[in-house]
């Protein structure tokens, strides 16, 4: 069972705690004490070595989920032209360098090809680009002879298309172009609401019929009183 937590900062990859070994040592001890076995990072510096921190995590039995992009080099969802222009050599170099660096670690659990690229139902036109990142990341891992780390996507919780997007990312006869998993950032489960009052069982039951692993990649603003 995954018991995950996000490991910040979101944006400043240059200052991520994987680089700062003393801070990483402190964080690992606290994360382990809470019984967490997986951390997710939204931005990493792929020009630095992370061996010491990743080993600390591995020795503590903690897996790592890595977002291949970051805030500064990512798919631009502003409009279709911007999205097409952002899928360029610099972007591909970013995701390939990240996968190259982290695929070698045994406790790298998975790669996120993107995070909430589609943030409104009207932006479903971005779906092919998300799937292209999955395809190109998986092809790169194979071409380089790297460990075949699962590659998937972390979606916005949009009732209009969350199930359909998952189906799309899992469609097609070529497994090299299909996502290995599908995750959803769920912002709805906030106090005083509950899993039952939000009809959570119905909300998540569709995931069982997608044909590949699906889970919650984020549950935010859950105040307990």
C-alpha positions as a printed NumPy array, in Angstrom:
array([[  0.   ,   0.   ,   0.   ],
       [  1.227,   3.481,  -0.884],
       [  1.353,   5.949,   1.999],
       [  2.616,   9.049,   0.181],
       [  3.306,  12.702,   0.882],
       [  4.473,  15.577,  -1.331],
       [  8.051,  16.717,  -0.798],
       [  8.357,  20.43 ,  -1.615],
       [  9.231,  23.04 ,  -2.861],
       [  6.999,  22.913,  -5.914],
       [  8.971,  25.204,  -8.207],
       [ 12.532,  25.865,  -7.109],
       [ 14.283,  22.791,  -8.454],
       [ 17.667,  24.427,  -7.826],
       [ 16.965,  24.387,  -4.082],
       [ 15.218,  21.048,  -3.814],
       [ 15.989,  19.156,  -0.632],
       [ 17.475,  16.196,  -2.538],
       [ 20.572,  18.38 ,  -3.002],
       [ 20.804,  19.522,   0.624],
       [ 21.936,  16.385,   2.448],
       [ 21.551,  17.723,   6.036],
       [ 17.992,  18.838,   5.286],
       [ 17.274,  15.575,   3.505],
       [ 18.557,  13.638,   6.514],
       [ 16.182,  15.566,   8.771],
       [ 13.236,  15.113,   6.402],
       [ 13.775,  11.387,   5.925],
       [ 13.754,  10.806,   9.679],
       [ 10.475,  12.718,  10.075],
       [  8.847,  11.099,   7.031],
       [  9.759,   7.636,   8.274],
       [  8.458,   8.446,  11.762],
       [  5.026,   9.208,  10.284],
       [  4.946,   5.836,   8.521],
       [  5.199,   7.378,   5.04 ],
       [  6.653,   5.043,   2.41 ],
       [  6.516,   7.237,  -0.73 ],
       [  7.272,  10.868,  -1.508],
       [  6.356,  12.879,  -4.587],
       [  8.5  ,  15.727,  -5.914],
       [  7.194,  18.365,  -8.324],
       [ 10.575,  19.762,  -9.381],
       [ 14.103,  18.362,  -9.225],
       [ 17.468,  19.651, -10.345],
       [ 18.633,  17.203, -12.993],
       [ 22.088,  18.793, -13.248],
       [ 23.115,  17.69 ,  -9.738],
       [ 23.752,  14.346,  -8.11 ],
       [ 21.141,  13.064,  -5.674],
       [ 22.884,   9.851,  -4.665],
       [ 23.21 ,  10.577,  -0.948],
       [ 19.64 ,  11.664,  -0.365],
       [ 18.125,   8.937,  -2.524],
       [ 20.168,   6.359,  -0.597],
       [ 18.897,   7.78 ,   2.69 ],
       [ 15.34 ,   7.374,   1.383],
       [ 16.027,   3.852,   0.11 ],
       [ 17.573,   2.786,   3.423],
       [ 14.419,   4.069,   5.152],
       [ 12.185,   2.073,   2.805],
       [ 10.835,   5.172,   1.06 ],
       [ 10.041,   5.28 ,  -2.666],
       [ 10.184,   8.381,  -4.868],
       [  7.644,   9.573,  -7.469],
       [  9.177,  12.119,  -9.839],
       [  7.536,  14.776, -12.018],
       [  9.646,  14.981, -15.179],
       [  8.823,  18.645, -15.854],
       [  8.822,  21.722, -13.678],
       [  7.197,  25.147, -13.56 ],
       [  9.806,  26.797, -15.777],
       [ 10.13 ,  24.123, -18.457],
       [  6.738,  22.512, -18.961],
       [  3.794,  22.227, -21.319],
       [  2.19 ,  25.672, -21.729],
       [ -1.572,  25.191, -21.416],
       [ -2.484,  28.842, -22.116],
       [ -3.743,  28.021, -25.632],
       [ -3.147,  25.455, -28.36 ],
       [ -0.428,  27.386, -30.177],
       [  1.51 ,  27.923, -26.935],
       [  1.161,  24.25 , -26.074],
       [  2.486,  23.178, -29.46 ],
       [  5.391,  25.623, -29.202],
       [  6.286,  24.437, -25.701],
       [  6.751,  20.84 , -26.866],
       [ 10.244,  21.641, -28.107],
       [ 13.85 ,  20.467, -27.826],
       [ 14.444,  22.25 , -24.514],
       [ 11.402,  20.606, -22.983],
       [ 12.361,  17.157, -24.245],
       [ 15.908,  17.632, -22.98 ],
       [ 14.472,  18.448, -19.556],
       [ 12.325,  15.335, -19.302],
       [ 14.984,  13.046, -20.771],
       [ 17.674,  14.345, -18.411],
       [ 15.363,  13.792, -15.451],
       [ 14.464,  10.247, -16.464],
       [ 18.114,   9.456, -17.198],
       [ 19.134,  10.628, -13.739],
       [ 16.434,   8.989, -11.658],
       [ 15.794,   5.729, -13.514],
       [ 19.039,   4.349, -12.083],
       [ 17.715,   4.476,  -8.522],
       [ 15.961,   1.29 ,  -7.413],
       [ 13.516,   3.215,  -5.235],
       [ 12.297,   5.484,  -8.054],
       [  8.713,   4.265,  -8.138],
       [  7.28 ,   6.153, -11.126],
       [  7.456,   9.191, -13.375],
       [  4.647,  11.712, -13.83 ],
       [  4.567,  12.935, -17.439],
       [  2.618,  15.996, -16.333],
       [  0.541,  17.504, -13.581],
       [ -2.855,  19.127, -14.202],
       [ -1.995,  20.21 , -17.736],
       [ -5.75 ,  20.143, -18.383],
       [ -7.127,  22.376, -15.652],
       [-10.523,  23.121, -17.245],
       [-12.829,  20.941, -19.371],
       [-12.269,  23.273, -22.339],
       [ -8.575,  22.387, -22.469],
       [ -9.075,  18.739, -23.365],
       [ -7.26 ,  19.554, -26.617],
       [ -4.061,  19.143, -24.593],
       [ -4.647,  15.391, -24.213],
       [ -2.498,  14.319, -27.213],
       [  0.469,  16.245, -25.827],
       [  0.169,  14.542, -22.456],
       [  0.108,  11.184, -24.184],
       [  3.096,  12.221, -26.313],
       [  5.149,  12.883, -23.172],
       [  4.248,   9.414, -21.91 ],
       [  5.24 ,   7.89 , -25.254],
       [  8.527,   9.779, -25.583],
       [  9.556,   9.131, -21.974],
       [  8.912,   5.397, -22.314],
       [ 10.735,   5.292, -25.647],
       [ 13.703,   7.098, -24.142],
       [ 13.926,   4.664, -21.232],
       [ 13.904,   1.742, -23.648],
       [ 16.335,   3.257, -26.166],
       [ 18.829,   4.037, -23.414],
       [ 18.528,   0.599, -21.848],
       [ 17.352,   2.122, -18.572],
       [ 15.099,   0.535, -15.984],
       [ 11.525,   0.585, -17.243],
       [ 10.08 ,   2.86 , -14.562],
       [  6.273,   3.221, -14.941],
       [  5.184,   6.454, -16.636],
       [  1.757,   8.017, -16.102],
       [ -0.089,  11.267, -15.512],
       [ -1.517,  13.259, -12.587],
       [ -4.842,  14.844, -13.561],
       [ -7.067,  17.609, -12.259],
       [-10.235,  16.292, -10.636],
       [-12.672,  17.431, -13.341],
       [-15.946,  15.491, -13.359],
       [-16.473,  16.449, -17.002],
       [-13.476,  14.507, -18.285],
       [-11.484,  12.749, -15.556],
       [-12.722,   9.27 , -16.559],
       [-12.534,   9.952, -20.301],
       [ -8.957,  11.254, -20.038],
       [ -7.918,   8.125, -18.187],
       [ -9.488,   5.981, -20.902],
       [ -7.722,   7.972, -23.606],
       [ -4.303,   7.619, -21.958],
       [ -4.858,   3.861, -21.75 ],
       [ -6.171,   3.346, -25.275],
       [ -4.354,   1.941, -28.301],
       [ -2.723,  -1.345, -29.144],
       [  0.848,  -0.102, -28.691],
       [  1.764,  -0.322, -25.009],
       [  4.749,   1.97 , -25.628],
       [  2.294,   4.843, -26.176],
       [ -0.06 ,   4.065, -23.309],
       [  0.226,   5.358, -19.758],
       [  1.165,   2.792, -17.126],
       [ -1.056,   4.441, -14.511],
       [ -3.452,   7.337, -14.006],
       [ -3.676,   9.552, -10.93 ],
       [ -6.05 ,  12.326,  -9.867],
       [ -5.456,  15.281,  -7.56 ],
       [ -8.631,  15.435,  -5.482],
       [ -9.3  ,  18.795,  -3.793],
       [-12.874,  18.099,  -2.738],
       [-12.472,  16.087,   0.456],
       [-12.28 ,  18.952,   2.952],
       [-13.684,  19.223,   6.45 ],
       [-16.554,  18.982,   7.316],
       [-17.245,  16.853,   4.224],
       [-16.385,  13.166,   4.195],
       [-15.666,  10.392,   1.732],
       [-19.295,   9.258,   2.001],
       [-20.94 ,  12.7  ,   1.787],
       [-19.002,  13.479,  -1.394],
       [-20.092,  10.163,  -2.888],
       [-16.466,   9.149,  -2.958],
       [-17.243,   5.532,  -3.693],
       [-18.992,   6.492,  -6.922],
       [-16.324,   9.096,  -7.698],
       [-13.567,   6.507,  -7.621],
       [-15.406,   3.375,  -8.76 ],
       [-14.769,   4.211, -12.418],
       [-11.075,   3.714, -11.815],
       [-11.661,   0.003, -11.434],
       [-12.847,  -0.25 , -15.04 ],
       [-10.006,   1.652, -16.699],
       [ -7.84 ,  -1.423, -17.123],
       [ -4.747,   0.028, -15.494],
       [ -3.745,   1.335, -12.048],
       [ -5.447,   4.529, -10.901],
       [ -5.147,   6.308,  -7.57 ],
       [ -5.24 ,   9.677,  -5.781],
       [ -2.015,  11.615,  -6.329],
       [ -3.125,  14.52 ,  -4.171],
       [ -5.681,  15.246,  -1.464],
       [ -5.337,  18.813,  -0.31 ],
       [ -6.976,  21.207,   2.151],
       [ -8.301,  18.414,   4.333],
       [ -8.718,  20.342,   7.582],
       [ -9.689,  18.284,  10.584],
       [-11.236,  21.001,  12.712]])
